[in-house]
């Protein structure tokens, strides 16, 4: 996960996250549940049932990637709050 991926999740647009995964080919544990969650958010918004603010509150990496051969594990935490 990187900041581009986080931005795509925070946009709450399932298609944007899917394009990100396809383009960058990042292996993200939980990518399928994230995609399902984004689809549910979109469905709720379109039906006028509920909207949420989604923001990332913590990000960390196991190592700093310096070239294409490097690898790293990233950790990201997000909070979703129902809009009142």
N, C-alpha and C positions, 0 to 999 in steps of 0.2 A: 504494500500500500504506500502510496506517495501522496503528496498534496494535491496533485491533479485528480487522483482517484477520490480523495476526500471531498474535493470541490464538486465532483460529479454526484457523489452520494448526497451531499448537502443541498444540491439543486432539486432533489426529489423528483428527478426525471429518469425513469427506468431506462429509457432508450440511451440517454447520455452515459449511464454507467455501463450498459452493454457495449456501446461503441468503444469506451475506454478499455474494457477488458479485451475486446477483439484487437484493438490497435496496439496496445502495449504488451499484451500477453503476460501480464503479471499474474503470478499465482497467489490468490488471496483466499485464505481459509475463511469460509463463511460467505463466499461470493454468491452462492445460490440463495441462502436465507436473506442476504442483503437485497438481492434482486426481487425476491418475493415480497419483502417488506416495502420496497419502493413501489411495486405494483399496487399493493394494498393502500399505501398512502395516496397514490394517484387516483385510484378508484374512489376512495372516500372524499377526496377533494372535488372530483368531478360530480359526485352525487350530492355534494353540499352537506355531507354528514359531519366531517371533522377535518380540521387543518392543524398541522403541527409546525413548529419551528425546530429545525434540526441543526445542531451545531457541534463541532468537534471540540473537545475540551482537553485532550491530552494526545500527544504524539511522541513516539520515541523510536529509535533505530538501534539495532544491535551493533552495527558498524556504519561508518560513513562510506558510501559508494563513491569511488574516485574514477573508475573506468568500467567499460562494458563487461569485463570479465569478473568484476567483483559481485558479491552477493551480500544480501543483508536481510534481516528479519525486522519488519516494522510492526509497531503496536499503535493502534488508534482507538480512542474512546469517544463516543458521541452520546449526546443527550437529545432526546426528542421531548418537546413540551407542547402540550395541546394549546392552541391559540384560543383565547377566551373572547 
